[in-house]
Amino acid sequence: MKTTFLQLGILLAMSIIVVGFTSCNGDEPIPTDSSVIRATNVVGNTNEIAFVRNLHGGRPPWQTIAEAPFQNNGFTMQLPETLPNHFLTHISDGLVPFGGNFLDFTITGNIETRWLRPFDFAPGFTAFDKDGVSIGSIFFGRDIENYDDNTIASWVYVTDDIIIAGETDVVCYGLSNSLCIQNFANLNLNKGWNLIYVHRLSVTNGDNIKITHTFTSQRPSGKFSWSFIPTRLN
């Protein structure tokens, strides 16, 4: 009997240790509803953040898709059920390098699907102070501050169900074609909002740079967290 209680005690202690590591490793859980963005435990100096916006457009003036107050070092943002057509572009936009061919991918579904492409808004979620001044961006991802090798999450809206898989040809630009880009995709998107992950890898070889982007619906391995990147120094 004593042996049995000892074994149970050891198992209980081991389970507590496992739960402790699972809960404290800092990795954020995978959301179950992509139309609601829940940011928690945002890393960085967030003291001045009053509210956060999801903005659309490559340059000012941006249009606001959704807004949420910044509270308890995070925010909860409800995305709209639908988006006006002027927010959307053909789904090849953002997936295919300039000069590339969308049909390099294997496509299942409506080839005319439109979407709010990744990072068409100011990248991440724009943070504002109490005076309404933009002070930085909040990102969800892995190794965000490593410009050459990072993964950033993006909430995208699509008008139809669609599956996109495969890779584009390598497309090169610049002097002596010194900058080359290739995109990979493994996307299974449902009509409405979807959370996707974009991995950027930049490899420099002498004067040549090759950048690959991998778009996927499945969260890659590694530690994902929320981070605030300021645009001004305090």
N, C-alpha and C positions, 0 to 999 in steps of 0.2 A: 504493500500500500504506500509506504514512504517513497519507494522508487517511482510509483505511478505519479504521486503528487510532485515529485522532483522533475519528472519528465514534462508534466503539464506546465510547471513553473518555467522551465527552460523554453518551451514552445511559446508561452505567453510573452516572455521577455523578448524572444526573437521577433515575434509579430509586432510588438511595440516599436522595436528598432526599425523594422522594415517600413511600418507606417510613418515613422518619423522621417526617414529618408525620402519616402514618396511625397510627403506633404511639404518638405522644406527644401526641395532641390531647386525651387524658383521657377520651374517650368509651368507655364500657364496651361490650363485645360483646354481641350479642343471644344469650341462653341457648338451647341446643338442647334442654334437658330441663327442663321447668317444675317437675318434682318435686324438683329440687335447686337450692337458692339458694346462689350463690357470690358473696359480697361481697368486693371487693378495693379497696385504696387508699382506705379510708374517710377522708373529709375531716373534720377537727375534732380536738379534744383527746380522744383515745381512750385515754389512758394508764391510766385507772382501770377500763376495761371488762374484765371477767373472762369473762362469757358473755352470750349473747343468746337471747331467747325469742320465739317467734311466739305471741302471746296471743289468746285469743278472749273476746269479751264487751265490752259497751259501758261497763262500770264494774266496779270490784273487787267480789267476788273473780274474777279472770280465770282461765281454764283454759288450760293450756299445750298447744299443738298440736305444737310441736317446739322443740328446744333445741340450741345448739351452742356450743362454746368460742370465745372471741375470741382469735385468734392471728395474728401477722404482719400486724396492722392490717386484719383481715378475718375472715370466718367462712364455713364451708360447712355448710349445713343441709339434711338429708334430710327431706322432708315425708312424712307417712304415706301409705301406698298408698290408704287409704280413710278416711273420717271418719264418726263416729257421727251418727245423724240429728239429735240434739239440737244439733249445731253448725250445722245448715243451716236456711235459710228459703226461701220461694218466691222464685224468681229475680227477681220484680218488686221485692222488698224491696231498697232501696238504689238501684235504677235509676229508680224513679218518685217524683217529689215527692209529699209528703203531699197527698191530694186529687186526684192525677193518675190517669191511666188507662193500665194496662199495654198495653191493646190499641191505644193510639196507635202503638206500634211494629209493624213487620212482623216476624212470628215464624215461623221455619222450624224444626220439631222439636217436641219434647214441651213443650207449654205448661205442664205441671205440674213442669217441672224445678226442682230445689232446688239451692241453692248456699251456699257460705260467702261472704257478701257482702263487697265491698271495705270495708276499714276497720271491720269489725265487731269486730275485735280492736283493742287500743290501737294507734293509727295507727303504721305502720312496725313495726320490730322492736325490742322493748324491751331496753335494755342494762342489765346489772347489774354491780355491783362485786363484789369477792371476798367481801364479807359478805352478798351476796344482796339488796342494796338497789338499787332501780331508780334509775338516774341519768340517763336520757334515752332517746331513740329514734334508730334508724338508718333512714334512708329511701333509696330508690333513685328518682331522678327528675331533673327539670330545673327550675332556678330555684326550688328547694324553699323558700327563705326569703322568696320574694316571695309574700305571702299573696294578692294580687289576681290573680296570673297565674302558675300553676305547673302542672307535670305530675308526678304521683306514680304509681309502678308498684305494682301489687297482685297478689299471688298468690291466685287464687280457685279453689275446688274446685266442680265441677258434677257432678250425678248422671247427666246425659244429654248427648248432642250437641245443640247448639242454636245457631241464628243469630238475632241480634236487630239490627234496623236501623231507623233513622228518628229521630223526635223526639217529645217530649211537648208538650202545650200548655203555655203559660206559666201558672204557678200563683203567685198573690200572697197575701201574709200581712201581718199587722201593722197598725198604725194607717194608715188610708187606703191599705191595700194597698201599703205603701212598700217591701216586700221581695218580689221576684219571682224565681222559679226556673224554669229550663227545662233539660231533660236531652236529650242527643243520644247515640245509640248506633250503633256499627258493630262488633259483636262476633261472632266466629266461634269458638265454644267447643266443645272436645272433652271427652268424659267424663273426669273426673280433674282434674288440676291444669292451670291456664292462667295465663299472665302477661298482664295487661291494663294499660292506661294510662288514668289519669283526669286530664283537663285541667280545671282550675278557673279560670274567668275572672269577676272581679267588677268591674262598672262602676257607678260612682256618678254620679248626675245630680241635683244638689241634695239633697233629702231622700230620694230614691229610689235603691234599689240593685237591680241585676239580676245574678243569678249564673247562669252556665251551666256545666254539667258535660258533658264529652264523654268517653264510654267507648269505647275502641277496642282491638282486638287487635293493631293495627299500631303499632309504635313511631313516635311523631311525630318530626319533624326537631328538631335541636338537640342540645346536649351533655348526655348523661346520666351521672350519677355517684352514688356513695354518699356520704351525709353523716350525721354524728352531730350531733343537736341536744340539748344537755344540758337537764335540768330544774332544775339547781341550778348556781350560780356557784361556781367554785373560788376 
